[in-house]
Protein backbone atom coordinates (compact mmCIF):
# COMPACT_ATOMS: atom_id res chain seq x y z
CA UNK A 1 0.00 0.00 0.00
CA UNK A 2 1.32 3.43 -0.92
CA UNK A 3 1.06 6.65 1.04
CA UNK A 4 -1.41 8.04 -1.52
CA UNK A 5 -3.60 4.94 -1.22
CA UNK A 6 -3.56 5.21 2.55
CA UNK A 7 -4.48 8.91 2.45
CA UNK A 8 -7.40 8.01 0.16
CA UNK A 9 -8.50 5.31 2.62
CA UNK A 10 -8.34 7.79 5.51
CA UNK A 11 -10.54 10.20 3.53
CA UNK A 12 -12.97 7.40 2.70
CA UNK A 13 -13.31 6.39 6.35
CA UNK A 14 -13.75 9.98 7.49
CA UNK A 15 -16.43 10.69 4.90
CA UNK A 16 -18.34 7.40 4.63
CA UNK A 17 -17.92 5.65 7.97
CA UNK A 18 -17.67 8.65 10.27
CA UNK A 19 -19.61 11.27 8.25
CA UNK A 20 -17.12 13.95 9.27
CA UNK A 21 -18.54 17.34 8.27
CA UNK A 22 -15.20 19.18 7.96
CA UNK A 23 -13.74 17.45 4.91
CA UNK A 24 -13.51 20.59 2.78
CA UNK A 25 -10.17 21.08 4.58
CA UNK A 26 -8.96 17.55 3.84
CA UNK A 27 -5.47 17.24 2.36
CA UNK A 28 -2.23 15.54 3.35
CA UNK A 29 -1.27 18.74 5.15
CA UNK A 30 -4.59 19.13 7.00
CA UNK A 31 -4.20 19.25 10.76
CA UNK A 32 -6.21 16.42 12.27
CA UNK A 33 -7.29 18.32 15.36
CA UNK A 34 -7.45 21.94 14.30
CA UNK A 35 -8.73 21.65 10.71
CA UNK A 36 -10.57 18.33 10.66
CA UNK A 37 -11.78 18.60 14.28
CA UNK A 38 -10.67 15.10 15.27
CA UNK A 39 -10.43 14.86 19.04
CA UNK A 40 -8.95 11.82 20.79
CA UNK A 41 -12.24 9.89 20.67
CA UNK A 42 -12.67 10.48 16.94
CA UNK A 43 -9.01 9.54 16.34
CA UNK A 44 -9.62 6.26 18.13
CA UNK A 45 -12.73 5.68 16.03
CA UNK A 46 -10.71 6.36 12.87
CA UNK A 47 -8.01 3.89 13.94
CA UNK A 48 -10.63 1.23 14.74
CA UNK A 49 -12.21 1.64 11.29
CA UNK A 50 -8.80 1.47 9.62
CA UNK A 51 -8.04 -1.75 11.47
CA UNK A 52 -11.40 -3.51 11.16
CA UNK A 53 -12.38 -2.38 7.67
CA UNK A 54 -8.97 -2.16 6.00
CA UNK A 55 -6.70 -4.51 7.96
CA UNK A 56 -4.35 -1.77 9.16
CA UNK A 57 -3.53 -3.21 12.56
CA UNK A 58 -1.86 -0.81 14.94
CA UNK A 59 -0.44 -1.79 18.31
CA UNK A 60 -2.32 -0.01 21.09
CA UNK A 61 0.89 1.28 22.65
CA UNK A 62 1.93 2.85 19.35
CA UNK A 63 -1.46 4.52 18.88
CA UNK A 64 -1.32 5.98 22.37
CA UNK A 65 2.24 7.25 21.94
CA UNK A 66 1.76 8.89 18.56
CA UNK A 67 0.30 12.35 18.36
CA UNK A 68 -0.29 12.62 14.62
CA UNK A 69 -0.42 16.23 13.52
CA UNK A 70 -1.52 15.93 9.92
CA UNK A 71 -3.19 13.43 7.62
CA UNK A 72 0.19 12.87 5.95
CA UNK A 73 2.03 12.24 9.23
CA UNK A 74 -0.68 9.78 10.27
CA UNK A 75 -0.31 7.96 6.93
CA UNK A 76 3.49 7.82 7.36
CA UNK A 77 3.10 6.51 10.90
CA UNK A 78 0.64 3.80 9.82
CA UNK A 79 2.91 2.73 6.95
CA UNK A 80 5.91 2.55 9.31
CA UNK A 81 3.94 0.48 11.83
CA UNK A 82 2.80 -1.81 9.04
CA UNK A 83 6.42 -2.33 7.97
CA UNK A 84 7.48 -3.05 11.57
CA UNK A 85 4.63 -5.54 11.95
CA UNK A 86 5.50 -7.27 8.66
CA UNK A 87 9.16 -7.49 9.66
CA UNK A 88 8.24 -8.95 13.04
CA UNK A 89 6.00 -11.57 11.42
CA UNK A 90 8.67 -12.42 8.89
CA UNK A 91 11.24 -12.87 11.62
CA UNK A 92 8.93 -15.09 13.66
CA UNK A 93 8.60 -17.73 10.96
C-alpha positions, -999 to +999 in steps of 0.1 A: +000+000+000+013+034-009+011+067+010-014+080-015-036+049-012-036+052+025-045+089+025-074+080+002-085+053+026-083+078+055-105+102+035-130+074+027-133+064+063-138+100+075-164+107+049-183+074+046-179+056+080-177+087+103-196+113+083-171+139+093-185+173+083-152+192+080-137+174+049-135+206+028-102+211+046-090+176+038-055+172+024-022+155+034-013+187+051-046+191+070-042+193+108-062+164+123-073+183+154-074+219+143-087+217+107-106+183+107-118+186+143-107+151+153-104+149+190-089+118+208-122+099+207-127+105+169-090+095+163-096+063+181-127+057+160-107+064+129-080+039+139-106+012+147-122+016+113-088+015+096-080-017+115-114-035+112-124-024+077-090-022+060-067-045+080-044-018+092-035-032+126-019-008+149-004-018+183-023+000+211+009+013+226+019+028+193-015+045+189-013+060+224+022+073+219+018+089+186+003+123+184-003+126+146-004+162+135-015+159+099-032+134+076+002+129+059+020+122+092-007+098+103-003+080+069+035+078+074+031+065+109+006+038+098+029+027+070+059+026+093+039+005+118+028-018+090+064-023+080+075-031+116+046-055+119+055-073+087+092-075+097+082-089+130+060-116+114+087-124+089+112-129+116+089-151+137+086-177+110 
